[in-house]
Structure formats: structure tokens, C-alpha cells
Amino acid sequence: MGFGGISLSSLIIILVIILLLFGTKRLKSVGWDLGKALKGFKKAIQDDEDKKKEKK
């Protein structure tokens, strides 16, 4: 059993199809944007926690 009830071979086939549909440049761009969004989200959470600590 693989990831979330999907076998490893099925997961590889799905990833290959996605790669063929979108191409490597678009996937790289999506990954880059997702990484920046997660980094911004983490920074916002950290800033919020810092503000809460300052108020105490």
C-alpha cells in the first residue's frame, strides 16, 4: 500500500501523466509559487506569535 490507499505504481503513473500535461517549466513554477506561499504563511504565523508574546 502506498500513499493514502494508492499503490506506488498508480502514484507513479499519475505523476507521469501530470508531468506530460503540464510540462516541467509549469510544474517548477507552481512549486516555486507554492513554496513562497508556505514561507509567507509561516512568517505570518511567527509574527502573530511574536505580537502575542509582546502583549503579555
C-alpha positions as CSV (number, residue, x, y, z in Angstrom):
1,M,0.0,0.0,0.0
2,G,1.3,3.4,-0.9
3,F,0.2,6.9,-0.2
4,G,-3.4,7.3,1.0
5,G,-4.5,3.9,-0.3
6,I,-3.0,4.5,-3.7
7,S,-0.3,1.9,-4.7
8,L,3.1,3.1,-5.6
9,S,2.8,2.1,-9.3
10,S,-0.5,4.1,-9.6
11,L,1.1,7.1,-8.0
12,I,4.0,7.0,-10.4
13,I,1.6,6.7,-13.4
14,I,-0.4,9.7,-12.1
15,L,2.8,11.8,-11.7
16,V,4.0,11.0,-15.2
17,I,0.6,12.0,-16.6
18,I,0.7,15.3,-14.7
19,L,4.2,15.9,-15.9
20,L,3.2,15.3,-19.5
21,L,0.1,17.5,-19.3
22,F,1.8,20.5,-17.6
23,G,5.4,20.2,-18.6
24,T,8.4,20.7,-16.3
25,K,8.5,24.5,-16.6
26,R,5.0,25.0,-15.4
27,L,5.4,22.4,-12.6
28,K,8.6,24.2,-11.5
29,S,6.7,27.5,-11.5
30,V,3.8,26.0,-9.4
31,G,6.3,24.5,-7.0
32,W,8.1,27.8,-6.6
33,D,4.9,29.7,-6.0
34,L,3.7,27.1,-3.5
35,G,7.0,27.3,-1.6
36,K,6.8,31.1,-1.5
37,A,3.2,31.0,-0.2
38,L,4.1,28.5,2.5
39,K,7.1,30.6,3.6
40,G,4.9,33.7,3.8
41,F,2.3,31.8,5.8
42,K,4.9,30.5,8.3
43,K,6.3,34.1,8.6
44,A,2.8,35.5,9.3
45,I,2.2,32.9,12.0
46,Q,5.5,33.6,13.6
47,D,4.9,37.3,13.5
48,D,1.5,36.8,15.1
49,E,3.0,34.7,17.9
50,D,5.7,37.4,18.5
51,K,3.0,40.1,18.8
52,K,1.1,37.9,21.3
53,K,4.2,37.5,23.4
54,E,4.9,41.2,23.4
55,K,1.4,42.0,24.7
56,K,1.8,39.7,27.7
